[in-house]
Amino acid sequence: MSKLFRNNIAAMRGYIPGEQPQDSGYIKLNTNENPYPPPPAVLTRLRDACNGDLRLYPDPDAHVLRAKLGEVFSVDSQQIIVGNGSDELLNIIIRSFAGEGDKIVYPNPTYGYYKPLIDIQGATAVPVEFPADYSLPNDLAVPGARITFLANPNGPSGTLLPYSQVAALCARIDGVLVVDEAYVDFSQGGCIRLIDEHRNAIVVRTMSKSFSLAGMRIGFAFAPAELITGMWKVKDHYNLNRLSLVAAEAALENIDVMRAHAAQVCETRQRLSGRLLELGFYVWDSRANFLLARIGESLAGHDAATLYAQLKERRILVRYFQNPPRLADCLRISIGTDAETDALLAALEELLAA
């Protein structure tokens, strides 16, 4: 790499997202996208918005969207910030609260994008290993840490920590606690009320998963107004485009569609989990729109990397992680439609029998 780069950029490893095939015909169960479409009203509003107004900048303050988010979640709009996907909000948070060398803590394994964002900032990543059951690590409250990230439900395990444990952690840490709730709509959890009880709490959510809007890149976060005001100085001024704003507003107005789709995903998740257990996998108790399945003892002779490759040959994509090593015998499987799930199970049964 060119010597012109900053040392931390030259040394870091970039994030590798899940594979996005360039040709059609794949069953995509590798990137946790919603298998169901957004409400028809979203598409209608988007078509109507493709007019001469596209020559104009979007509202930099996202007034209408933040007001709708406030109504839906019973939060004052001054406690809300929106972003170009939740990833931008994570970036804003790191740039707002951590400088070069500062400690940023996260349990491991978790969302793989935290580490590259920390490296870009030149901060110090402090991973704390999850126990085997993905319960809250006892030593996650690291003295002097500027930021602690907690994906809840966690990726890639899908496991959910109860509110009481998250609140207790928030009270123990020195810096800000960022509860990343990208998958929370597929559970009965949620930590939004943290922001009224703790001045150092930030709760981040996205419309990519449950709202079926991954292609529009819409994220939002809740925090005490004092934190939002500071983060506002860091965000790009026109960070959400006009069409994303329109899509987000329409999706919130039709939130019952999202909830119905989330319920269907949960039903399919339960069925898939039960069948994977019968096939010999160990499956963690997921509250997300995916499952983490480990090769069980009864499947001796099979390995996750080979199963991943064999499924891909059959044009079924799941996620395989080479790192960290504790995931090397696991597959992460997004929840698809019932038909997609049936195709996956039929392929697995055939491969495992062979």
N, C-alpha and C positions, 0 to 999 in steps of 0.2 A: 504494500500500500504506500502511496505517496507520503513523503515526510512532511508535506504541508498540513496534514491533518493534526488536530490536537491529539496528544498522547492517549487519552482515554478513548477517543473514537477509533484510533488505529488499533488499539488492543482489544476492543470489545467484540463480542459476538452478536450479530444482529438477530432480531426475532424472526423466526420462520413460521409463518401462518400455515393453517391447514391447506392442503392441496385444493386448488380450484381448477378442475379440468377444463381444457379449452374446447373440447368437443362434447356433444350431448350424449345422452344414453346411460349416464352413470346414476346409480342410486347413491346420493351424497349423505352419508351418515358420519361425517368427519369434522364438521365445523359448527355444529350446534345451531344451525339455522332452523327456523320454524318451518315445518312441512306444509303449513296451511297459509293461504294468501291473506293479505290485509283486508279490511272491510271494503266492499265495493265503493263506499263513499270516499275513501282515500283516493282511489284511482280516478273517480269523477272529479274530485277537487284538483287533483294534479293536472288533469287534462285542461280544466278551465283556467288553471294558473299559467299554462304555457301560452302566454300572450305577450303583448308589448311591454308589460311591467317587468319582464326579465331583463330589460336594459337598466333597471334601477337596482341600487344596492338593497339588500334585505335590512330589516330592522335590527340594528346592532344590539339592542336591549331585549329583543324577543318578548316584548310586552304581552302580546296576546297569548303566546305559548306559556309563559311563566304564570299568567293569571289562570289559565286552564289547569296547569299542573297544581297550582295552589288550591283550586276548587276540588280537584279529584283527591288530593292527598291531605287536605286540611292543613296546609302549610302557608304561611305568609310569603308572598312573591319575593320579598326582600331576603328570604332565606333560600332562594333557588338560583342556580346558575345552570345554563345549558351549554352543550358542547357538540363538536363534530364527532359524535360517538363518545362513549364513556372513556375511550382511550385518550382523547384530547383532555378530558377533565383530569385523568390521572397525571398527565403531563403538566397541566396547570398546577396541580397540587404540589408536585415535586418541585417545580420552579418557584412556587410561592413560599415553601416552608423549609427547604433543604438546600444547603450550599455545598461547595466542594469539600469532600471529606466527611460530611455529616452522616450519621448513621440512619439508615432506613431499614426497618425490620419487616419481615414477612415470614409466615410459616411455609415450610417446603415439604412436598411439592405443591405448587399452586399455579396461578395464572403466570405463564411464562414471559409475559410482556413487562412485568414489574422490573425485572433485572436489567433489560436494555434501557429502559427509561432512567433507571438509577445511574447506569454507566454513562449515559449521555450527559447527565448533570455533573458527573464527576463526584457523586456522593459515594458512600460506602454501603454496599449491600450486606445485610446481616440476616441470612436465612436461618431459621430455627426449625429443626426437623419435627414434623408431625409424628405422633405415635402411630402405631400400625392401624388403629381404628379411626384415625383422623379426628380425634378429640382435641380440645384446645391444649397446646403445649404449655406446660407449667412455667417455662422460662421465656414466654413471648414478650413480657414487659421488660425490655432492655433499658437500663438506665442511660439517659442522655440521648435516646433516639428521637430524632425530629419527627419522623413519620412511622407509623405502624400500619401496614396493609393487612386486611383480613377479608378474603373473598368468602362470602357466606350467602348461599351455598358455595362450597369450595369447588374449584376446578383443579384437577380433573376427577376428584372423588365424588362430587355431587353431594357431599355430606353437609348437614346444617347444624350449626351451634345454636343453642337456645339464647334468647334475648338476655336472660339473667347473666350468663357467662360473658357475653359481649359487653354488657354494661359494666360488669365488674372489671374487665380488662381496661375499658376506657377510663375508669377511675384510677387505675394503677399506673398508667403510662405517663411519661413526661410531655411528649409532643402531641400531635394529632393522631387520632385513630380514624382510618379510612375504611369503612365497611363497604366492600364492593358487592353490590346486590344485583349483579347482572342476571341472575337466574331465579330471583326470589319469587317471581310470579308463578313458578311451578311448585311452590311450597306454601305452607301456612305461616311462614316466618315474616320477618321484616323489622328493621331497627330505626325507622324514621323518628320515633319519639326520643331517640337518643339525643337529638339536637336540642331538645328542650330541657334535658336533664344534665347535659355535659357541654361545656363551652369548647371542648376540643374534639368534637365528633363531626365527621363528614360522612354522609351516606350517598353512594353513587349508584345510579341505575342507568339502564339503556332501553331503547326501543328496538334493538336489533333482534332480540330473542323472542320474548312473548308477544310483542306487537307486530312481528313479521315485517320489520322495516330495516333489516340489516343493510340493504343497499342504499338507504337514505342517510345513514350515519347520524343518529340522533342520540345524545346522552343528556342526562340531567343529574344534578346533585343537590342535596339538602344540607345545610349547615347553619349554625348561628349567623345572624346578619353580619356580625363583625368579621367573620371569616370570609363570607361571600364578598363583602366590600373589598377586602384585600385581594382576593382571587380575581375579581373583576379587572383589576389593573394589569393582570398578567395575560388574560385571554385575548386572542385576536379579535379585532373590533367587529368584523363581519364573519364570524366563525360558522354560523349556520346559514346556508343559502336559502333563497326564497322558497324553493320547492320542498326542502326539508321541513321548513317551518309549517307550510301548508299541510304536508303529510302528517306531521306530529299533532297538529291541532285537530285534524279530522279523525285521527286514530283515537285521541282522548274523548272526542265526542261520541265515539262508537266503542267504548271500552268493553261493553258486554261481549262483543265479538272476540276480543282478545281473551277474555276470561273463559269463554266457551272453548276456544282452541286450546288454552292452557289445560283445561280440565281433560280434554281429549288426549293431549300429550301425556298427562299423568296416568290416565287409564292404560294407554299403550305401554308406558314405562313399566307399570306393574306387571303386565302380561309378559313383556320381554324379559324382565328380571327373573320371573318365575321359571321361564323356559330355559334361560341361561344356567340357572342353578341346577335344573334337571340334567342339562348337558354336561355338567361337571365343572363349571366355572365358579369361582368365588366372586360375588357381586356386592359391592358396598351399598348401603342404604342411601340411595340418591334422592335428593329433593330438587333436582335440576332437570333439564331436558336432555339428559344423557346418562349413561351408565358406565362405570369403570369395572371391567370384568377381568379377573386374573385367572390364568391357567391353573386349574386345580390339580390335586395329586392324582385324581382318577384319569386325567388327560395326559399322563406321562407319555413322552414321545412326540408331543406337539409343542410348538413354541409360538409366541405371539407374533414375532416378526414374520414367520412363514405363513401363518394364518392371514395376517394383513396382506401379504403379497398375493396369496391365493385368492382372497376375496377381491382384490383389485383386478386380477385376471378375469374375474367374473363380473367386472364393472360395478363392484360394490366397494365404496370407499369408507373406511373407518379410520380412526386416528391411532397411530403407533408412536410411542415416545422412546427414543433410544436413551434419553437422559431425563431425570436422574435414574441410576441403576435400579432403584426399587420399582420402577414402572416398566422395566424391560420385559416382564412376563405378563403385561396387561394390554388390553385394548380398550379405548374409549369409544363408545358407540352412541351417536346422537339418536334421539327418538324420531323416527320418521312416521309416515302414514302406516296404517295397518297393513296395506299391501306391501310397502317397502320392508316393514318388519318381517312379514311372512317370507319374503324373498331372502332376506338376510338369514333367517333361521333355517330355511331349506338348504341354503348354501353351507352353513356351518354344520348342519347334520350330515351332509354329504362328505364334507372335508374331514370331519372328526371320525366318521365311520371308516374312511379310507386309511 
